[in-house]
Amino acid sequence: MHPAPSVILFSTLSGMGLGLLAFLGAGLAVATGWTAFLWWGLGYALAVGGLAASTFHLGNPQRALLAFTQWRTSWLSREAWAAVAALLVLAPTALSDLFDLGLPRAVGQVGAVLALLTVFTTSMIYTQIRAVPRWHHWTTPVLFLSFAITGGAMLSGQGWAWVCLIALAPLLILAWRIGDGQFAKAGQTLGTATGLDRVGEVQVFEQAHTAGNYLLREMIFVVGRKHARKLRQIAVGLVAVLPALIMALAPLGPVSVAIAAALHLGGALAQRWLFFAEAEHVVGLYYGKRGS
Amino acid sequence: MTQLPTSTAKQLGLVVDLDTCVGCQACVTACKGWNDQGGGLSDQQPYGADPSGTFLNRVHSYQVQPPDGAAQIINFPRSCLHCADAPCVTVCPTGASYKRAEDGIVLVNESACIGCGLCAWACPYGAREMDAEQGVMKKCTLCVDRIYNENLPEEDREPACVRTCPTGARHFGDFADPESKVSRLTRERGGFDLMPDLKTRPTNKYLPPRKKDVRQDASLLAPLLDIQATGFAGWLDKVLGKI
């Protein structure tokens, strides 16, 4: 799949932001005044900024409000509802923290659940797609939620954030391991795609068109997969190992958290790039294009 | 509405005969020609260095090697299959994608499409292409503006690809009617679904190529070629064979 920068930015930033908002809403990190302003401001900026970035890849963003209509079947529509609900429900708790109004924490806890629910709906947009076997697996929502919780724990300065961070390493490796076998497990080949496996062994004789098209650009992304192994190692180092070391060993403070978060974000972007670039769509079979 | 109808009164669709298709691309051209009206199907740099464009129908060519006999070239037209369980419809956040309860045609309401591309991701068959100029999704409409069009002569009230096919490799009809041409063809010729494991329940069916004649390996002249030399020539043959 084509790794569109807007979608990579959106899912990474909003996931981190919603994770932070969940921790703040749940009351796992309580502050007042300027500290509260900075924390809540960062959470909202990441979440809203990410959502805004997601509209950049739309062909007709002026009709985006219509995306609220089909929540009965569409995970993308559910995501829109969950995001707006989370941001609205969390707002009173943010104000209460800011001005020390003493709003019951239960309201914030509902918001925290909604924030994580939003991350889950985002992940289900990918998980539901049977035509992309690598995504069509429980590891996808688990990864998205783990990234959000880890990002939230780290940004809200939890002393145990390093545990989450280091736990991401085996999870990432497991997801890649499982993901690498998913296409084969789905059992689709050029033979089943054309139904010509009932005649014999099928191979592409001539492409349907000599020029590029939307399918080749959007769904059949093969460039860059060759560096996947190196990029995976870099991602694990930046996402999990380095920030875990900083969070565990350095004195906990805004500077150490900022450095750890910056490294983690860089790794998360690499991981998200791989999430798209390595995902193979079955339509590639018609073109004889299976990466390896 | 992106909820799929539980059943449709008619199930309009196509049968594509892989035995008869010669890969002439006439259906591709006719489809583009007819559907280029109105909003149309845009091209980018059609005469430039890197041409690209929106098409609703593409014809691939495959080489198939049967377990016995020579390899065959099979031309393979690919377009929307108007699936009963169309995954492209349910993922749509705006309701622009829908499946008609009356005849099962899967359509896009372009004025509600935000161009997010999720329906194209959900389709295993690559049936949907985003129009790069208009930012909306395009797909086969089964020529819904031809098949019910009373301003056209009766013989033209079928999809442009079917109407134009010079070898009669494409057939249009109602699969809900067991006695329709498409239902009978599917039954009698062993029509099949593409990637049935993906649970899309396609309406369109493909007919497998018929079994080819077996090539005669031995020449018909073989008995005449087995000449035994006799007399002097026979003696010479024997002597020369021994040297």
Interface residues (C-beta under 8 A of the other chain):
Chain A: M1 H57 L58 G59 N60 P61 R63 A64 L66 A67 F68 T69 Q70 R72 T73 S74 W75 L76 S77 A80 I125 Q128 I129 R130 A131 V132 A186 G187 Q188 L190 T192 A193 T194 G195 L196 R198 V199 G200 E201 V202 Q203 V204 F205 E206 Q207 A208 H209 A211 G212 N213 Y214 L215 E218 M219 H281 V282 V283 Y286 Y287
Chain B: M1 T2 Q3 L18 D50 P51 S52 G53 T54 F55 R58 V59 H60 S61 Y62 Q63 V64 Q65 P66 P67 A71 Q72 I73 I74 F76 R78 P87 V89 T90 V91 C92 P93 T94 G95 A96 A112 C113 I114 G115 C116 G117 L118 A120 W121 A122 C123 P124 Y125 G126 E129 M130 D131 A132 Q134 G135 V136 F192 D193 L194 M195 D197 L198 K199 Y206 P208 P209
